[in-house]
Amino acid sequence: MKEYSASELHHTFDTEKIFDEFISSIGGVVIKNGLRGNPNFLNSDYSFLHKHRKIYVELKSLQNDFAEICKLQSKIESLYRKWIDRGEITLSAIFNFNELTDFQRRKVVEVKYEPVRRVLKKANQQIKSTALSFGAESYSGLVILIIDGVKAIEFNNLFSAICMLLQKEKFSGIDGFVLMTMNHYVDIGNKQARQLWVPAYEDDNNIELSEFVNWLGSKWFEFFSNLIGGFEHDPIITDSIEPLRNTKNIF
């Protein structure tokens, strides 16, 4: 198995091209490849048939949107200053999202993660439109979010914010999402370079979707490991937020 030095822990793959190849290699459908001309609907990226149920998958990269999120930091700081001045929070809450009240967390999410909300809104439209166009009466929608290049955002806060956005907005086409890395590696606090695959579901009891996502994640890392010549350390595949609490990108 290939061993990597710190300077080698980055890739420059075209994420969409690589994922298209991956999906085709495991029997999934790259939807755009079957569309002719200019389709009159917003299509999702991929589809699978899993246990007689259609699953539509939309792949999004959040890297560009993080730059916009960082620009909104001053507005977030204003909110924190106001709550501190009123004695509603302590300084430690600035570094721990979970110390905020439900109302305060919603306010932070509304301001800071508006770019992410727009991404989720579009993904929701694409999944629903694809299902409608192909006549799928029963289906599941999955959004895979590539989070390469995150510098100023705590992964666990991002994960919590996405869960909150999906709960608040009630995006009916999205039944689950995955946070993953492709071109970048992360350190989960043990000084080991890892790749991430962390899902969450609108319904915690959606066993069929979670089985599919776990299978998809294992197949992805098998594919990617073969592509790069092997991982130095095993990837993180989990539906728990715990590994995200100390996770940082490796640059």
Salt bridges, closest charged atoms under 4 A:
GLU16 OE2 - LYS32 NZ 2.60
ASP20 OD2 - LYS32 NZ 2.90
GLU21 OE2 - LYS17 NZ 2.81
GLU58 OE2 - LYS60 NZ 3.28
GLU68 OE2 - ARG118 NH2 2.75
GLU88 OE2 - ARG86 NH1 3.65
ASP102 OD1 - ARG105 NH2 2.35
GLU110 OE1 - LYS107 NZ 3.94
GLU114 OE1 - ARG117 NE 2.86
GLU114 OE2 - ARG118 NH1 3.64
GLU154 OE2 - LYS248 NZ 2.62
GLU169 OE2 - LYS168 NZ 3.67
GLU211 OE1 - LYS51 NZ 2.74
GLU232 OE2 - HIS233 NE2 3.71
GLU242 OE2 - ARG245 NE 3.16
